[in-house]
Amino acid sequence: MARERRPRALGVWFDGILAAELTARQPWEIYCRYTPDAAERWPGNAPVLSCSLPLSTRRQPASVFCDGLLPEAQTRQGLAERRNLPVTYTFDLLAAYGRDVAGALVISAEEPEPRRWSVEPYTADTLAEEVAGLPENPLAIHEDSELSLAGIQDKLLLVKMDDGGWGRPVHGHPTTHILKRDHPRFPGLIEAEADALRLARAVGLTTIDPVVEQIAGGPCLIVDRFDRERAQDGSIRRIHQEDLCQALGRDPRTQAGRGKYQDAGGPSLREAAELLGRYAADSGAQLAKLLQVVAFTVVVGNADAHGKNLALLHYAPEWVSLAPLYDTVPTVLWPDLRSRAAMSVNHMVNIEIISPDDLVAEARSWGYRAGIEVITDIIEQLGHLAASGAIIDPDGPTGRLVVARAKAMLNSPPH
C-alpha cells in the first residue's frame, strides 16, 4: 500500500469547535497552537487540551501529549504496518486514526462530518471472529475505522446498539465500550480486574460497570467508557480526559518503555496532587478522592497504577478532576507481575507492607491534612464488601486477597 501524503496541519476539534492545530517539523516532532476562537472562548492558561498545553497564543511542543493518544508497543506497530508507516510517525498515525481517541478530541485534516459516521452491527459469529483476530489485528482496525486507544492489551472498541447488541464504529463514530481478552500468560486476570472494578464502584471510585462474557472460546471483559455519555436523544457525547503522563508531559516510552513508572522518571502521587491543587474546582475534595484511590490501590494489591493508568477528566475546559478508576488489577495475585508500587507511598515501594500511617504521611506531603479515620474507613469498607459476597465472590482470588489485606493493614503497627 502506498503511503498517503502527509497533510500540512491537523485540526483538533473539541465539542465541534476547532480549538487548535497540530503541525509537524518531523513526523515525530509535533507542535500545537490554539486557534483565535479558542483564545476568545476560554481564559488564558486554561488546560483545554491538556495540563501540559495550557491555553496560549504561542506554539507549544505537543509530541508527548499526541503520542499518548496512540497505543503502545506491538499494538502501535500493528496500526503503523496497516498504513505502511514507520511506527515513529506520530503525526501520520493521528491523521489516519485520530477521529475517535481517548477523551473528547477529534483530530482530522478536515472538519469532522458526523453524517459520515455509521455503525456496522456485529453478529455473535462476526464478533467472535473479530475477538479471535485481535492478536494479529490490534483494535480490530478496518480501513474505515479511524480510531485509536492507548495501552498494550488486546482490545476491541465497540458501540452499544439501541437493541442491546454490539456494533463496529465506522469513519470515527464515537465508541461506547471497550472489550479486553483474557491475558494468555495470566489467565483469570480479567475476572480479577472485573472484581476490582466492582469494589471500586461500590465505594464510589469508578462509574464503570464491568461485565465478563465468553466470546471466541474465552472470557472477555467489557467496560463502558467513562469518557462517553449517552444524551437523552441517543447521541453519544465525548468527555475530555488525559492520563497523568500526558498531563505532566512525561514520555512513557523512555527507559525502554518504563517511563510511566515513577522509579523510571514517571509521575508521582505528589505531582498528581499538585495538578489537582492547581486545576481542580474543589481541590480539597479532589485530594480526598486521590487519597481514597491510593488506599484502594494498596488494598487490592495493584502495583501497576502508573502514570498511564491514572487520568484526569476535563468536564469543563478550565477545570480538571480525577477520572474514575480503570485498568485496576490485583497484580500481587500473579508472582510474575509487579509487587513494587508504580508510584511510591511515603517513599514505600513494596505495596504489600504499605500501612495506613504511610497513606496519611503521603497525603500530608501534598499539603492535605487527612486524619487516619479517612483511611481506615475505606479499608474497612473494602474488607466488608469483599467478605460479604454481595459484590464479589469472597472465596475467589480477589475476595480472599482483599479480606486478608484489609485485615493486615488495619492491624499493621506504625513504623
N, C-alpha and C positions, 0 to 999 in steps of 0.2 A: 504494500500500500504506500502510495506517495505521501510524503509529509505535507500537511496543509501549510499554507502561507501564514506566518505569524501576523495577527492584527497589530496595528500601531499602538492601540490602547484598549484596555478592557474597562467597561463601566462597572461600578459597584452600586447596585440598586438596593435600596433599603426602604421597605414599605412603599414601593412604587416611585421612590424619589431617586434620581441619580445623585448619590451622596458623594461619590469620589471616583477618580480614575486611577487605574494602575498602568504604569509603563515599566519597561524593562530595558536596562542598559545592556545586560546579558540575560539569557533566558532564566537564569537562577538569581539574578540581582534585580529585585522589584522595588519600585517606589510608588508611594500613594500620595495623591494630592486631593484634598477635599474640594468640592465644587463651590462656586459662589452661592448657589442655592442652599447648600448645607451651612455655609458660614452665616447666612441671613436667618436661617431657621433655628439654629441651635447655638448656645453660648460657647464662647471660646474655651478650649481645653476640655470640653465635654468628651467622655470616652465613647463616642458614637459608634465607631467600628471596633475599637479596642482600647484598653487602658494604656497600651503601648503606642497608640496612634491617636493622641488627643487632638481635638479639632483645632486646626491651624490653617493658615493660608499657604504655608511653606510645604515643599515636597519633603516627604519623610521616608526613610528606609522601611520597607514592609515585607522583606523576604521571609522572616521568621513567622510572622502572622499568616502569610499566604501559604507557606509550607504546612502550617498546622491545619489547613483545610483539606489536605490530601492524606491518603493513607500512608502507612509506614512499610518499610521492608518489602517482602515479596508481593504484598497486595499492590503497592505502588508500582513495582516492577511490572506486574501484570497489566495495569492500566496503561503504562507507558508503551509496552510492546503492542498493545491493541491499536494504538495510534501511531506506531512507528516512530516513537520519540525516545530520546535519551531520558533516563529516569531523573536526571538533574534539571530538566527543563520545566521548572515550576510554572512559569508564565504560560507556556503552551498547554500544559496539562490542565490548568484552570480554564483556558479558553475552550478546551474540549469537555471538561467535566464540572464546570463551576456553576451550573444553573440550579442545582439543588445540593447545597452543602450544609454543614452544621451551622445552626443559627439562622438569622433572617436574611442574610445577604444572597443576592442573585448576581453572579459575575458573568458578564457576557459582553461581546463586542457590539451587539445590537440591543436595542430596547427589548426587554422581555415581552413576549406575546402570550398571555395566558390562553388565548384561543388555540394555540398550538398544543397546549397540554392535553394529555389524554392518559387513560389507564387501560391496560390490557389485562383482562381478568385471567387469573390462574385457575386451572382445574386442579384437582388433587394430584393427578399424574404430572402435569406440567410443573407444578410447584415442587414436587418430589425430584423431578429431573433437574430443576434449577438448583436445589439444595445439594443434590449429589454432585453437581458440577462445580461447586464453589472452589475446591482446591485448584482447579485448572482455570477458572474464570472468576477472579475475585470480584465481589459485589454483584455478580451475575450481570456484568455490563453488556449491553447491546449497542449497536451503532446509534440508536436513538435515545439512549438512557440519559446522558448528560448530567451525571450526578457523582458525588464523592462523599466519603465519610472517613474520618481519621480512625487510626487503630491498626491492629495487625491480625486480629482473628478473622476467620471465615464468617462473613456477614452478608445478609441479604436485606436490601431496603424494600419495604412494602408499603402499599396503600390499602387501608381498610376500606372495603366497599360498603355501600349502603345496605347490601343484603347480608353483611357479615363475612363475606368471603374476602380473599386477598387478591391484589392486583399489582401489576408491574408498572412503574411510572414511566411515561414516555415524554420526551422533549422537556425535561426539567419539571414535571409535575411534582408538587411537594409530597414527600413521603410522610407517613404517619407512624410507622413501626419499624423496628429492627429485629431481624432474626439472626441468632447465632447457633451454629452447630456445636455439639459437644466436642471438646478437645481430644484428639486421638491419643495423645500421650497422658492425659489426665482425665480419664473417664469419671463422670459424676460431677465435673466442675460446674456445668451449667445448672444442675439441680442445687448445688451449694450456693451458687450466685442467686438463684431464684429465692432460696430460703433467706439469704442475707437481705435481699431487696424487700421481702415480705416483712421482715423485722424492722427495716428502716422505714417502711411505710407506716407500720403500726405505731412508731414513736415520732412520726411527723417529719422525718428527714428525707423523704422522697415522695413523689407523686406517682412513680412508676408502679404499674400493676402487672407483675410478671406472670407469664403462662408458659408451661412446658408442654410441648406436643411431640408426638412421634411422627417424624417425617423422614422419608428416604431411609428407613431402617434404623433410625437412631433418634435420641432425644434432641429437641431444639428449643432454645429459649426465645420467646417472642416478648418484646417490651415495647410499650408505647413511648414515643419520643416526647421528652419534656420540653423540647423547643418547637413544638407544634400545638396549635389549638384548633378545635373544630368550632366554627362560628354557628350561630343559630340557623343561618341559611345553608349550612352544609359545607361551605367553603373552608379551606384549611389556611390558617394564619401562621406564618413563620414568626418565631420569637428569637431575638438575637441572643447569642451566647458565645463565649470563648473559653478555652481551657486556660489553666494558670500559666502554662508555658507561653502561650500567645500573649496573655495579659502582661507578662513581665518581659517579653521579648527574648525568651530563652530558647535556644535551638536544641530540641531533644535529640538531634542526630549526632551531636558531638560526643566524644568519648565512646566511639563505636556503638552509637545508639543508646547510650546510658545517660544522656544529658537531661533526661526528665527526672532523674533521681537526685536528691539533694547532695549525696556524697560525690556526685559527678558534676556538680555545678548547677543542678536543677533547683526549682523553687523550694522554699522553706515555708513552714507554717507562719512564721513571723512575717514573711513577705506577703503572704495571703492576707494576714490581719492588717498589714499596712495599707493594702489596696482597699480593703473594706472600710478602714478608717477614713480613707481619702475620698472614696467614691460612693459609699452606701448612703442612702437617705436616712437610715437609722442605724448608725454604726454600732451602737450598743447591742441592739437586737441581733445584728449580723455576727458580731463577735461571739455572742452567746451561742448562736447556731453553729458557728465554726467549732467552738469548744465541744458541743454535743457531737458533731461529726467526728472529731478526733477521738472522743471517748468511744463512740460506736465502732470506729475503725479498729481500735485496740481490742475491744471486747470480742469482735467477730474474728480477730486474727488476720486482718487484711494488711499484709506488709507491702502490697503493690499499689498503695494510694499515692501515686506520684503526680507530678505536675500536669500530666495529660488526663488524669482521672479525677481531677477536681476542677470545677468550672464555675464561671460567673454568668449570671443571667443579666441581660440588659433590657429590662422591661420598658424602660424609658431611656432615651439617648443620653441623659445627664447622669443616670444613676446605675449602680450595679447591686446585685445581691447574690448570695450563694445559690448555685443551682442545686436542684435535687440530686441526691446521691445516685450514682450509676456505676457500672463496672466495679462493683464491690464484691470481692471474692475472699472467702476464708482461706488464704493461701497456706496457712500453717497446717492445714489438713494433708498437704502433699509435701513429703520431705524434700522433693526436688524443686519445689517452689520457694519463694522468699520467706525468711523469718526476720530478716533485717528490715526495719521500718524504712519505707521510701522517703519519709520526712521524719526527722528526729523529734522526740517529745521530751523537752527539758534535757536535751543532749543525749537522751537514751535512744539507742537504736535497736536493741533486742526487744521486739514487740511483745514477747512472752513475759517480760518482767516489768513492763511499764505499769506504774501504780497510779491510783487517784491523786496522790500528792504530786507526782510528776505532771499530771494533767493541769492541776491548779497552778503549779510553778510555770508551766509553759504559757498558760493564759496570762499570768502576771507579767511575763516578759513582753507581752503585746501591749501592756498597759491596761489590761482588763482584769478587774479585781473580782474574780469568781470565788465563791465560797465552795467548800468541799461538798456541801449539800447538793449543789447543782450536778456535780459529777456522780455522787453516789446514787442520786435519784434515777438517772438514765441507766446506770449499771444495774440497779435493782429491777427496773422495768424490763430490760432485755433478758435478765435471768429468769424473771417470772414468765414472760411471754414464751421463751424457749421451752420452759418446763411444763407449761400449761397444756400444750398440744393444740391450742386454739389457732395458732399461726403456722407453725411448722411441726414436723414430727419430732417429739422430744427424744426419741430413740435413734434418730438419724444422725449422721456425722455432724451436721451443723448444730443440731439441737444439743447433743452431748457436749460439743465444744463450747458453745455459748454458756450453757449452765455451769460448766466447770470453770471457765474463765471469769465469769461474773463473780462466782463464789471466791475464787482465788484473789481477785482484785479487791473485793470488799474486805477480805481478811489479810491483805498484804500489810506488812509492817512499814512504817516510814523509813526512808533512807536518805 
